[in-house]
Amino acid sequence: MRYIFYFLLFISLLSCEDMETVVQIEMPPIQKELVIECYLEAGKPFRLLLTESKDFFENLDECPFVRGATVVISHNGVRDTLTEAPFFNNNCDPDDIIPYGFFPFLNHDSTRFFNFGSSTICPSDFNNPFTVEVWDTSGRYATATTQFIPVSPIEKFLTESNSSGEFYALLSTIDDISTEDYYRLVLHKTSLTKKGSGSIPIPVARNPKFDRTLDDGGVFAGKEVTTASNYKFESGDTLIGTIYHIDKNYHDYLESVSDAQSANASPFGQPAVVKTNVIGGQGIFAFLSYDRDTIYIP
């Protein structure tokens, strides 16, 4: 009986010898889209980052910046054409002598950088919408519209310690019960920028100690909208707290970007679609209204 078993096993192994087959799956070509990232700030110049989407298997070290495009921001019948920043190469290394290969336009606190900008100062107009339009040299066109939104002031920004001398930070604002509101509460430590090997400050706002999007959603309606960190700080730390009052489009964009990043990092994650208010492309066009404060832990 034992010999019959080994004989059958031998025959089975022979039959599996040619079962290894290399399958090549041809991926359909993906149409690259314009990606607009533009945040308007009252009293600040117009700034816009223009890139294009990439294929999943494309070389991520190649810069995605779109060159030579026409970028126009319109408001109340006035059209302002933005100027492209000076490019020197396509190097995306942020620590190079010329970070990202060009001299970018920076916002006033250097938390973000842009490759298109204007000297025109953005007005604080509650009534009239702002529109952005982009035409590139390949014939692609994208547009989006946004509206001014008022600041929601910081109500509390404080730290408290535990018995071990470790501190947590709390940040809050008061919700307006008469409106549907969305918020982004962000905490940074020490600084919003750093210096690379070059002379240009490099944004580090992408590395906050917490970054949370919230909506009143019946939970905070008319009450204090608040969030807090863990006990992760110590005496001598400097903390920067920012509360953004945002619209639904920007809230949904941030939430979907977070979902997409989580899905991309997990082989078992469900694909996530990034929500956008850009027609003919991807990204976000939004008004940034925020209150910011800095505290030092003695």
Residue frames relative to the residue before (quaternion, step in Angstrom):
aa qw qx qy qz dx dy dz
M 1.0000 0.0000 0.0000 0.0000 0.00 0.00 0.00
R 0.6329 0.5413 -0.3229 0.4496 3.52 1.07 -0.89
Y 0.6540 0.5211 -0.3190 0.4461 3.62 0.97 -0.87
I 0.6226 0.5362 -0.3406 0.4571 3.58 1.04 -0.74
F 0.6312 0.5401 -0.3267 0.4508 3.57 1.02 -0.84
Y 0.6911 0.4708 -0.2857 0.4681 3.61 0.85 -0.95
F 0.6195 0.5401 -0.3435 0.4544 3.58 1.06 -0.68
L 0.6682 0.4908 -0.2978 0.4732 3.58 0.93 -0.89
L 0.6306 0.5294 -0.3290 0.4624 3.58 1.07 -0.76
F 0.6355 0.5346 -0.3122 0.4614 3.59 1.03 -0.86
I 0.6558 0.5047 -0.3017 0.4735 3.59 0.96 -0.90
S 0.6454 0.5305 -0.3184 0.4480 3.58 1.01 -0.82
L 0.6587 0.5065 -0.3099 0.4622 3.57 0.99 -0.84
L 0.6274 0.5328 -0.3341 0.4593 3.58 1.04 -0.74
S 0.6744 0.5081 -0.2937 0.4481 3.56 0.98 -0.85
C 0.6698 0.4952 -0.2952 0.4679 3.61 1.22 -0.46
E 0.4448 0.7458 -0.4315 0.2445 3.58 1.24 -0.29
D 0.7880 0.3082 -0.1547 0.5101 3.56 0.94 -0.86
M 0.4243 0.7323 -0.4522 0.2817 3.60 1.18 0.41
E 0.5710 0.5864 -0.3946 0.4175 3.62 1.22 -0.24
T 0.0528 0.8051 -0.5819 0.1019 3.55 -0.52 1.22
V 0.3218 -0.7351 0.5674 0.1848 3.54 -0.90 0.97
V 0.1196 -0.7986 0.5891 0.0300 3.55 -0.70 1.15
Q 0.1436 -0.7832 0.6014 0.0650 3.55 -0.76 1.03
I 0.1529 -0.7914 0.5895 0.0533 3.53 -0.69 1.16
E 0.2672 -0.7666 0.5655 0.1455 3.54 -0.68 1.08
M 0.2786 -0.7650 0.5621 0.1458 3.53 -0.70 1.16
P 0.4652 -0.6741 0.4855 0.3057 3.59 -0.89 0.84
P 0.5591 -0.6040 0.4297 0.3712 3.61 -1.03 0.65
I 0.2747 -0.7642 0.5668 0.1390 3.55 -1.01 0.88
Q 0.3882 -0.7217 0.5295 0.2192 3.53 -0.84 1.02
K 0.3326 -0.7521 0.5341 0.1961 3.56 -0.58 1.12
E 0.2113 -0.7946 0.5625 0.0868 3.53 -0.98 0.94
L 0.5392 -0.5776 0.4960 0.3600 3.52 -1.24 0.47
V 0.1335 -0.7737 0.6158 0.0658 3.57 -1.03 0.82
I 0.1228 -0.8012 0.5855 0.0150 3.55 -0.59 1.24
E 0.0320 0.7484 -0.6625 0.0043 3.56 -1.02 0.85
C 0.1768 0.7935 -0.5471 0.1993 3.54 -0.25 1.32
Y 0.0466 -0.7940 0.6058 -0.0211 3.56 -0.75 1.12
L 0.2421 -0.7735 0.5726 0.1231 3.55 -0.70 1.10
E 0.0486 -0.7757 0.6290 0.0134 3.55 -1.04 0.86
A 0.4646 -0.6877 0.4829 0.2795 3.58 -0.71 1.06
G 0.8119 0.2289 -0.1917 0.5017 3.57 -0.85 1.01
K 0.6772 0.4420 -0.2819 0.5164 3.59 1.30 0.02
P 0.5885 -0.5875 0.4101 0.3746 3.64 -1.12 0.52
F 0.5741 -0.5646 0.4643 0.3689 3.55 -1.26 0.44
R 0.0208 0.7821 -0.6205 0.0543 3.57 -0.98 0.95
L 0.0267 0.8064 -0.5884 0.0529 3.61 -1.01 0.79
L 0.2104 -0.7410 0.6251 0.1259 3.56 -1.08 0.83
L 0.0619 -0.8074 0.5866 -0.0128 3.56 -0.67 1.15
T 0.0862 0.7693 -0.6236 0.1084 3.54 -0.70 1.17
E 0.3185 -0.7135 0.5647 0.2656 3.55 -1.27 -0.29
S 0.5870 -0.5915 0.4219 0.3572 3.56 -1.17 0.58
K 0.2744 -0.7596 0.5711 0.1470 3.55 -1.26 0.49
D 0.5412 -0.5668 0.5003 0.3681 3.52 -1.30 0.42
F 0.6387 -0.5585 0.3695 0.3790 3.57 -1.17 0.61
F 0.7635 0.3604 -0.1903 0.5010 3.60 0.99 -0.85
E 0.4328 0.7119 -0.4574 0.3108 3.59 1.23 0.17
N 0.6035 -0.5660 0.4291 0.3623 3.55 -1.23 0.55
L 0.2978 -0.7971 0.5026 0.1528 3.57 -0.44 1.22
D 0.5821 0.5923 -0.3763 0.4108 3.60 1.22 -0.22
E 0.5971 0.5502 -0.3682 0.4530 3.58 1.23 -0.27
C 0.4822 -0.7004 0.4452 0.2807 3.56 -0.80 1.03
P 0.3278 -0.7775 0.5080 0.1732 3.58 -0.89 0.93
F 0.3770 0.7598 -0.4751 0.2341 3.62 1.25 0.09
V 0.3310 -0.7249 0.5731 0.1911 3.56 -1.03 0.87
R 0.2044 -0.8104 0.5451 0.0665 3.56 -0.69 1.16
G 0.8419 0.2792 -0.1731 0.4282 3.53 -1.26 0.52
A 0.4313 0.7132 -0.4575 0.3098 3.60 1.20 0.33
T 0.3692 -0.6667 0.5903 0.2660 3.53 -1.36 0.30
V 0.0433 -0.8099 0.5837 -0.0388 3.57 -0.63 1.18
V 0.0007 0.8125 -0.5797 0.0617 3.57 -0.67 1.15
I 0.1128 -0.7521 0.6456 0.0693 3.57 -1.01 0.91
S 0.1230 -0.8105 0.5724 0.0169 3.55 -0.75 1.13
H 0.0995 0.7804 -0.6123 0.0783 3.53 -1.11 0.78
N 0.8603 -0.0187 -0.0117 0.5093 3.55 -0.87 1.02
G 0.7415 -0.4328 0.2115 0.4670 3.57 1.00 0.90
V 0.6413 0.4970 -0.3233 0.4870 3.60 1.27 -0.06
R 0.1757 -0.7882 0.5855 0.0704 3.59 -0.83 1.07
D 0.0883 -0.7966 0.5979 0.0136 3.56 -0.81 1.04
T 0.2231 -0.7838 0.5695 0.1074 3.58 -0.68 1.13
L 0.3291 -0.7711 0.5184 0.1686 3.56 -0.68 1.14
T 0.3991 -0.7090 0.5393 0.2174 3.55 -1.20 0.65
E 0.4309 -0.6935 0.5095 0.2718 3.59 -1.02 0.77
A 0.5018 -0.6474 0.4890 0.2998 3.56 -1.06 0.81
P 0.5465 -0.6271 0.4353 0.3444 3.64 -1.10 0.57
F 0.1786 -0.7825 0.5924 0.0696 3.57 -0.77 1.12
F 0.1972 -0.7836 0.5804 0.1007 3.56 -1.17 0.70
N 0.7803 -0.0963 0.0623 0.6148 3.59 1.15 -0.57
N 0.5165 -0.6378 0.4744 0.3185 3.57 -1.32 -0.04
N 0.3356 0.7497 -0.4983 0.2777 3.56 1.13 0.67
C 0.2293 -0.8096 0.5293 0.1091 3.59 -0.67 1.08
D 0.4022 0.7217 -0.4798 0.2952 3.61 1.21 0.25
P 0.3413 -0.7748 0.4892 0.2093 3.64 -0.52 1.11
D 0.7032 0.4527 -0.2650 0.4800 3.61 1.21 -0.37
D 0.4030 0.7065 -0.4812 0.3268 3.57 1.26 0.28
I 0.6780 -0.4625 0.3638 0.4406 3.59 -1.29 0.25
I 0.7326 0.1619 -0.1218 0.6498 3.56 1.15 -0.70
P 0.2725 -0.8041 0.4985 0.1750 3.62 0.04 1.23
Y 0.8531 0.1093 -0.1277 0.4940 3.55 -1.04 0.94
G 0.6012 -0.6255 0.3434 0.3597 3.59 1.22 0.29
F 0.7879 0.2081 -0.1506 0.5597 3.61 1.18 0.10
F 0.4824 -0.6228 0.5217 0.3275 3.53 -1.31 0.29
P 0.1965 -0.8419 0.4905 0.1095 3.60 -0.08 1.23
F 0.4790 -0.5633 0.5641 0.3674 3.48 -1.40 0.14
L 0.1615 -0.7904 0.5855 0.0799 3.59 -0.86 0.96
N 0.4248 -0.6402 0.5490 0.3291 3.56 -1.13 0.51
H 0.7556 -0.4709 0.2154 0.4012 3.56 -1.25 0.44
D 0.7654 0.3082 -0.2093 0.5247 3.63 1.07 -0.51
S 0.4754 -0.7279 0.3932 0.2994 3.59 1.34 0.30
T 0.3766 0.7243 -0.5048 0.2807 3.60 1.09 0.54
R 0.7810 0.1572 -0.0998 0.5962 3.59 1.24 -0.33
F 0.1673 -0.7699 0.6018 0.1306 3.57 -1.22 0.40
F 0.1795 -0.7984 0.5738 0.0329 3.55 -1.20 0.64
N 0.3392 -0.7472 0.5316 0.2098 3.57 -1.19 0.49
F 0.7178 0.2656 -0.2520 0.5922 3.59 1.28 0.25
G 0.1043 0.8132 -0.5640 0.0989 3.57 -0.94 0.87
S 0.1902 -0.7601 0.6135 0.0985 3.52 -1.36 0.28
S 0.4773 -0.6500 0.5051 0.3075 3.56 -1.26 0.38
T 0.4768 0.6770 -0.4343 0.3546 3.58 1.29 -0.11
I 0.3330 -0.7527 0.5398 0.1765 3.56 -0.88 1.00
C 0.4274 -0.7146 0.4994 0.2394 3.57 -0.85 1.03
P 0.3176 -0.7589 0.5336 0.1961 3.61 -0.75 0.99
S 0.4047 -0.6645 0.5574 0.2896 3.57 -1.27 0.35
D 0.1294 0.8051 -0.5519 0.1746 3.55 0.17 1.36
F 0.3041 -0.7902 0.5093 0.1543 3.58 -0.50 1.19
N 0.7491 0.4931 -0.2084 0.3903 3.56 1.05 -0.79
N 0.7782 0.3390 -0.1687 0.5011 3.58 0.99 -0.79
P 0.4345 -0.7195 0.4763 0.2580 3.61 -0.83 0.94
F 0.3440 -0.6829 0.6031 0.2271 3.52 -1.39 0.33
T 0.1100 -0.7949 0.5951 0.0433 3.58 -1.03 0.82
V 0.1433 -0.7601 0.6260 0.0991 3.56 -1.06 0.77
E 0.0544 -0.7750 0.6294 0.0172 3.57 -1.10 0.79
V 0.0691 -0.7934 0.6047 0.0043 3.56 -1.01 0.87
W 0.0365 -0.7485 0.6620 0.0118 3.55 -0.99 0.97
D 0.1304 -0.7920 0.5876 0.1025 3.62 -0.81 0.86
T 0.6919 -0.5130 0.3284 0.3878 3.57 -1.29 0.23
S 0.6390 0.5119 -0.3295 0.4702 3.60 1.27 -0.16
G 0.5979 -0.6027 0.3467 0.3987 3.58 1.27 0.10
R 0.4755 0.6585 -0.4526 0.3680 3.57 1.25 0.18
Y 0.0973 -0.7859 0.6102 0.0250 3.55 -1.15 0.73
A 0.0351 0.7839 -0.6179 0.0500 3.57 -0.98 0.91
T 0.0113 -0.8018 0.5971 -0.0220 3.55 -1.11 0.69
A 0.0075 0.7799 -0.6258 0.0087 3.57 -1.27 0.45
T 0.2207 -0.7628 0.5980 0.1091 3.53 -1.30 0.47
T 0.0199 0.7906 -0.6119 0.0111 3.56 -1.12 0.69
Q 0.3152 -0.7473 0.5651 0.1511 3.55 -1.31 0.31
F 0.5721 -0.5864 0.4530 0.3517 3.56 -1.18 0.64
I 0.0655 -0.7764 0.6264 0.0224 3.57 -1.13 0.74
P 0.4663 -0.7172 0.4350 0.2810 3.65 -0.80 0.92
V 0.5960 -0.5622 0.4464 0.3599 3.54 -1.32 0.40
S 0.2028 -0.7194 0.6466 0.1523 3.56 -1.21 0.64
P 0.3390 -0.8040 0.4455 0.2006 3.62 -0.14 1.26
I 0.5533 -0.5743 0.4894 0.3528 3.55 -1.25 0.52
E 0.2691 -0.7607 0.5739 0.1401 3.57 -0.85 1.01
K 0.7946 -0.0149 0.0471 0.6051 3.56 0.93 -0.98
F 0.0937 0.7322 -0.6730 0.0464 3.52 -1.15 0.77
L 0.2424 0.7923 -0.5039 0.2440 3.54 -0.12 1.28
T 0.2419 -0.7380 0.6072 0.1676 3.54 -1.33 0.25
E 0.0448 -0.7677 0.6381 0.0390 3.54 -1.23 0.57
S 0.3287 -0.7661 0.5267 0.1662 3.56 -1.10 0.72
N 0.3861 -0.6739 0.5713 0.2655 3.51 -1.34 0.32
S 0.7491 -0.4065 0.2729 0.4462 3.57 -1.29 -0.09
S 0.6605 0.5039 -0.3028 0.4670 3.59 1.23 -0.39
G 0.5401 -0.6407 0.3976 0.3739 3.59 1.28 0.00
E 0.5049 0.6097 -0.4428 0.4209 3.59 1.24 0.40
F 0.2860 -0.7874 0.5323 0.1221 3.56 -1.05 0.83
Y 0.1665 -0.7184 0.6560 0.1607 3.53 -1.28 0.50
A 0.3011 -0.7421 0.5710 0.1804 3.59 -1.26 0.44
L 0.1357 -0.7783 0.6107 0.0537 3.56 -1.06 0.85
L 0.0561 -0.7920 0.6074 -0.0231 3.55 -0.99 0.96
S 0.1087 0.8217 -0.5498 0.1037 3.60 -0.80 0.96
T 0.1047 -0.7412 0.6566 0.0927 3.52 -1.41 0.31
I 0.4578 -0.6671 0.5089 0.2938 3.58 -1.28 0.23
D 0.3788 -0.7430 0.5143 0.1999 3.57 -0.80 1.07
D 0.3900 -0.6879 0.5654 0.2345 3.55 -1.17 0.71
I 0.3568 -0.7803 0.4746 0.1963 3.58 -0.42 1.21
S 0.6489 0.5551 -0.3165 0.4131 3.60 1.17 -0.48
T 0.7629 0.3066 -0.1739 0.5420 3.61 1.24 -0.23
E 0.4683 -0.6182 0.5439 0.3206 3.54 -1.34 0.34
D 0.0287 -0.8610 0.5042 -0.0605 3.57 -0.37 1.24
Y 0.1480 -0.7581 0.6325 0.0582 3.51 -1.29 0.65
Y 0.1128 -0.8157 0.5674 -0.0014 3.55 -1.01 0.86
R 0.1203 -0.7291 0.6637 0.1164 3.50 -1.39 0.39
L 0.0950 -0.8000 0.5924 0.0074 3.58 -0.60 1.19
V 0.0187 -0.8286 0.5542 -0.0777 3.56 -0.60 1.22
L 0.0924 -0.7868 0.6094 0.0333 3.55 -1.05 0.83
H 0.0561 -0.7822 0.6205 0.0079 3.55 -0.92 1.01
K 0.3172 -0.7327 0.5722 0.1874 3.52 -1.26 0.47
T 0.8584 0.1644 -0.1637 0.4574 3.54 -1.12 0.89
S 0.7919 -0.2209 0.2207 0.5248 3.61 0.50 -1.18
L 0.4386 -0.6724 0.5268 0.2792 3.53 -1.31 0.35
T 0.7643 0.2787 -0.1645 0.5578 3.58 1.25 -0.19
K 0.1400 -0.7460 0.6360 0.1396 3.50 -1.36 0.15
K 0.4217 -0.6718 0.5376 0.2862 3.56 -1.26 0.19
G 0.2915 -0.7250 0.5942 0.1904 3.54 -0.93 0.90
S 0.7249 -0.3722 0.2970 0.4978 3.55 -1.18 -0.46
G 0.6451 0.4883 -0.3182 0.4941 3.56 1.28 -0.28
S 0.6488 -0.5480 0.3838 0.3627 3.54 -1.32 -0.17
I 0.6136 0.5666 -0.3476 0.4262 3.60 1.25 -0.12
P 0.4557 -0.6677 0.5025 0.3066 3.63 -0.86 0.86
I 0.2440 -0.7725 0.5727 0.1252 3.57 -1.01 0.83
P 0.4677 -0.6982 0.4526 0.2982 3.61 -0.71 0.97
V 0.0701 -0.7817 0.6179 0.0463 3.55 -1.06 0.79
A 0.3454 0.7638 -0.4820 0.2548 3.57 1.25 0.31
R 0.5708 0.5860 -0.3900 0.4226 3.59 1.25 -0.16
N 0.7081 0.4083 -0.2566 0.5158 3.61 1.28 -0.03
P 0.1197 0.8285 -0.5392 0.0917 3.62 0.61 1.04
K 0.5590 -0.5784 0.4694 0.3642 3.55 -1.30 0.26
F 0.7439 -0.1419 -0.0230 0.6527 3.53 1.31 -0.33
D 0.0527 -0.7683 0.6378 -0.0126 3.54 -1.20 0.66
R 0.1294 0.8341 -0.5150 0.1496 3.58 -0.05 1.29
T 0.2269 -0.7459 0.6121 0.1323 3.53 -1.01 0.90
L 0.0286 -0.8019 0.5951 -0.0437 3.55 -0.90 1.00
D 0.1255 -0.7470 0.6392 0.1330 3.55 -1.28 0.39
D 0.6085 -0.5720 0.3792 0.3986 3.58 -1.13 0.51
G 0.0130 0.8971 -0.4389 0.0497 3.58 1.18 -0.67
G 0.6882 -0.4796 0.2969 0.4563 3.59 1.08 0.55
V 0.6338 0.5219 -0.3305 0.4655 3.59 1.23 -0.37
F 0.7950 0.2659 -0.1240 0.5309 3.56 0.84 -1.02
A 0.3556 0.7872 -0.4686 0.1851 3.61 1.26 -0.23
G 0.8488 0.0398 -0.0773 0.5215 3.55 -0.58 1.22
K 0.6608 0.4941 -0.2984 0.4797 3.57 1.26 0.03
E 0.6786 -0.4670 0.3682 0.4311 3.55 -1.32 -0.22
V 0.2314 -0.7471 0.6122 0.1161 3.55 -0.80 1.11
T 0.1015 0.8411 -0.5138 0.1349 3.57 -0.41 1.16
T 0.0278 0.7593 -0.6498 -0.0205 3.53 -1.31 0.42
A 0.1470 -0.8006 0.5791 0.0455 3.57 -1.18 0.55
S 0.4688 -0.6571 0.5193 0.2805 3.54 -1.27 0.45
N 0.5630 -0.5109 0.4900 0.4265 3.52 -1.35 -0.17
Y 0.6105 -0.5054 0.4298 0.4326 3.57 -1.31 -0.02
K 0.2515 0.8003 -0.4958 0.2247 3.58 0.18 1.30
F 0.6633 0.4896 -0.3064 0.4758 3.60 1.24 0.09
E 0.1985 -0.7816 0.5837 0.0948 3.55 -1.27 0.40
S 0.7059 -0.4470 0.3360 0.4346 3.53 -1.30 0.25
G 0.7393 0.3687 -0.2972 0.4788 3.56 -0.89 0.99
D 0.5638 0.6056 -0.3855 0.4083 3.59 1.25 -0.25
T 0.2372 -0.7273 0.6257 0.1522 3.54 -1.24 0.64
L 0.1134 -0.8132 0.5705 0.0167 3.58 -0.76 1.07
I 0.1770 -0.7713 0.6073 0.0706 3.56 -1.06 0.89
G 0.0797 -0.8169 0.5712 0.0062 3.57 -0.55 1.17
T 0.0394 -0.7981 0.6010 -0.0164 3.57 -0.94 0.94
I 0.0863 -0.7649 0.6362 0.0520 3.56 -1.01 0.88
Y 0.1606 -0.7783 0.6048 0.0518 3.53 -0.67 1.22
H 0.2168 -0.7148 0.6476 0.1508 3.54 -1.02 0.86
I 0.0141 -0.8528 0.5173 -0.0704 3.58 -0.30 1.25
D 0.4764 -0.6481 0.4992 0.3224 3.57 -1.26 0.28
K 0.7186 -0.4593 0.3040 0.4244 3.57 -1.31 0.19
N 0.6141 0.5649 -0.3533 0.4230 3.59 1.00 -0.79
Y 0.6967 0.4574 -0.2751 0.4793 3.58 0.87 -0.94
H 0.6044 0.5518 -0.3445 0.4599 3.59 1.06 -0.75
D 0.7014 0.4624 -0.2730 0.4688 3.60 0.81 -1.00
Y 0.6062 0.5509 -0.3447 0.4585 3.58 1.10 -0.69
L 0.6780 0.4909 -0.2910 0.4633 3.59 0.86 -0.97
E 0.6549 0.5130 -0.3108 0.4598 3.58 0.95 -0.89
S 0.6958 0.4753 -0.2810 0.4593 3.60 0.90 -0.91
V 0.6008 0.5373 -0.3582 0.4712 3.61 1.11 -0.61
S 0.6459 0.5123 -0.3122 0.4722 3.58 0.98 -0.85
D 0.6523 0.5074 -0.3110 0.4693 3.60 0.98 -0.84
A 0.6608 0.5117 -0.3084 0.4544 3.58 0.97 -0.85
Q 0.6438 0.5147 -0.3208 0.4665 3.59 1.01 -0.79
S 0.6507 0.5081 -0.3143 0.4687 3.58 1.00 -0.80
A 0.6658 0.5008 -0.3017 0.4636 3.58 0.96 -0.87
N 0.6611 0.5176 -0.3100 0.4461 3.58 1.01 -0.81
A 0.6802 0.4940 -0.2843 0.4610 3.57 1.15 -0.61
S 0.7369 0.3657 -0.2158 0.5260 3.60 1.25 -0.24
P 0.4214 -0.7090 0.4996 0.2648 3.62 -0.82 0.93
F 0.7022 0.4430 -0.2591 0.4936 3.58 1.23 -0.34
G 0.4981 0.6821 -0.4164 0.3365 3.58 1.28 -0.04
Q 0.4833 -0.6438 0.5114 0.3006 3.53 -1.17 0.63
P 0.5360 -0.6193 0.4524 0.3530 3.63 -0.96 0.78
A 0.1595 -0.7897 0.5885 0.0678 3.55 -1.02 0.83
V 0.3007 -0.7476 0.5690 0.1640 3.57 -0.99 0.86
V 0.3699 -0.7194 0.5430 0.2254 3.56 -0.82 1.00
K 0.3325 -0.7497 0.5430 0.1804 3.56 -0.76 1.09
T 0.0539 -0.8143 0.5767 -0.0377 3.55 -0.97 0.87
N 0.2838 -0.7262 0.5858 0.2214 3.55 -1.25 0.39
V 0.4847 0.6477 -0.4302 0.4007 3.57 1.31 0.34
I 0.2366 -0.7543 0.5996 0.1248 3.56 -0.85 1.02
G 0.7959 0.2288 -0.1967 0.5249 3.57 -0.73 1.09
G 0.7930 0.1262 -0.0926 0.5887 3.57 1.25 0.25
Q 0.5028 -0.6159 0.5033 0.3385 3.53 -1.25 -0.54
G 0.5518 0.6426 -0.4401 0.2982 3.55 -1.33 0.05
I 0.4183 -0.6894 0.5365 0.2488 3.54 -1.25 -0.49
F 0.0813 -0.7325 0.6746 0.0408 3.53 -1.20 0.78
A 0.1873 0.8130 -0.5112 0.2063 3.57 -0.25 1.26
F 0.4483 -0.6436 0.5469 0.2928 3.51 -1.31 0.44
L 0.2038 -0.7662 0.5982 0.1163 3.57 -0.95 0.90
S 0.0638 0.7623 -0.6385 0.0844 3.54 -0.53 1.25
Y 0.1596 0.8246 -0.5195 0.1575 3.58 -0.46 1.12
D 0.2561 -0.7016 0.6399 0.1805 3.50 -1.39 0.36
R 0.0533 -0.8162 0.5748 -0.0231 3.58 -0.88 0.95
D 0.0111 0.7893 -0.6136 0.0216 3.55 -1.06 0.76
T 0.2474 -0.7533 0.5942 0.1349 3.57 -1.26 0.47
I 0.0335 -0.7900 0.6120 0.0182 3.56 -0.96 0.86
Y 0.2726 -0.7383 0.5984 0.1503 3.54 -1.22 0.64
I 0.3171 -0.7421 0.5605 0.1861 3.58 -0.87 0.96
P 0.3120 -0.7894 0.4945 0.1871 3.62 -0.34 1.18
